[in-house]
Amino acid sequence: MKPISNDLRRRIIEAIQENEQSQPEIAERFSVALSTVEKLWYRFRTTGSYEPLPHAGGRARLLQTAEELIRSEVAAQPDITLAELAAKVAIEKSQPPVSLMTMSEELRRLGLPRKKR
């Protein structure tokens, strides 16, 4: 679900502050869920802001510490398979082996070719 706009957030807070309607009526008026109004009002009371929180990021890369090893292995042996590369990284970095998809994504992220002979 998409976040609601800052303009709509501001109008909901202003409507609550006017005290002319109850929260369920405000939710119906602006076509949002009652829980949205309640959470927005709680955030405004505790932080003084109705702005959405910034994006928290995502999952950390599993092979971030092995970037140099991957680059050197692909440079030394350009036709290495994903399985062989994943096994070498697991052995050298003492970590559990990653899936072939994870290794493929890491090669793509690093801009390394997958060209085979």
N, C-alpha and C positions, 0 to 999 in steps of 0.2 A: 504494500500500500504506500502511496506517495505521502510525504509529509504535507501538512497544511501550510499555506502561505503565511508569511509574517503579517501581512495585512489582515487576514482573517483572524489570526491569533490576537492581534491588537484590538480588533473590533469585539471579539469575545470578551477580552479582559475589560474593555470599556463598558460593555453591557453589564457585566457582573458588578463593576464599581458603581454604576448608576442605581443599582438596587431596585429596579422597576419590575424585573422578572426573576423567577426562580431559575436555578440551573437547568432543570429539565426543559423549561420553556425556552431558554437560551439555546440549548442543544437542538431543539426542534426548529427554532428560528433560523439557525445557521446551518442546518442539515448536517450535524456532526453527532457522534455518539456522546451520551452523557458522561461516560468515562473520560472522553477527550477534554470536555469542559472541566471536569473535576481535576484531572492531572495538570492541565494548563493553569488553572487557578492555584493549585498547590505549588507548582514551580514558580509562579509569579510571587506568591506570598513568601516563599523561602529564599529565593534568589534575587527577586526584584526584576527579573527579565522573563520575557515570553519567547525569546529566541530559541530555536532548536539547538540541541547539543551537537557538536561537531562529530563527523564520522569517526568511529573508533578505530578504523584501520581494517585489519583482517588477520587471518592466520599468518604466523611467522613462517618464512621459508624453511623447509627442512634441510636443504642443501646449501644454506648460506655460508656455512663455514668451509664447505668443500669447493668453493668457486674456483680457486687457483688450481686445485688438483684436477678438476674436470677440464679446465682449459688446457693444462699441460698434457693430460692423457689424450685429449682429442687432437692436439697438435702433434703429439708423438705417433699416434696411430689413428689416422682420420677415418678408417673403416671399422672402428670398434663398434660392437653392437651395444644396444641399450642395456642388455642383461650383463654383459661383461663390464661395462662402465659402472653400473650400479653395484656389482660385486666388488670391484676395485675400490670404490669409494667407501663401501661398508668396511672392508678390511683395513684400509689406510686410516680412516677416521674413527675406527672402533665404534661404529654405530650400526643399528639394525639396517638391513637392506631396504631400499625404497622401491616402490612399484615402478614399472616401466613407464607408466604415464607421468609420474612425478619426475623421472629423469628426462623424459621427452620435454616436459614443460620447462625444466631448468635449462636445457640446451636452447630452447626457443628464447627464454628470457635473457640468456647470455649472448644470443645472436650467433651461436655456433651452428655450422652446417650439419646436415644429416646425410650428406651425399655418400653413397656406398659404391664400391667397384662392382 
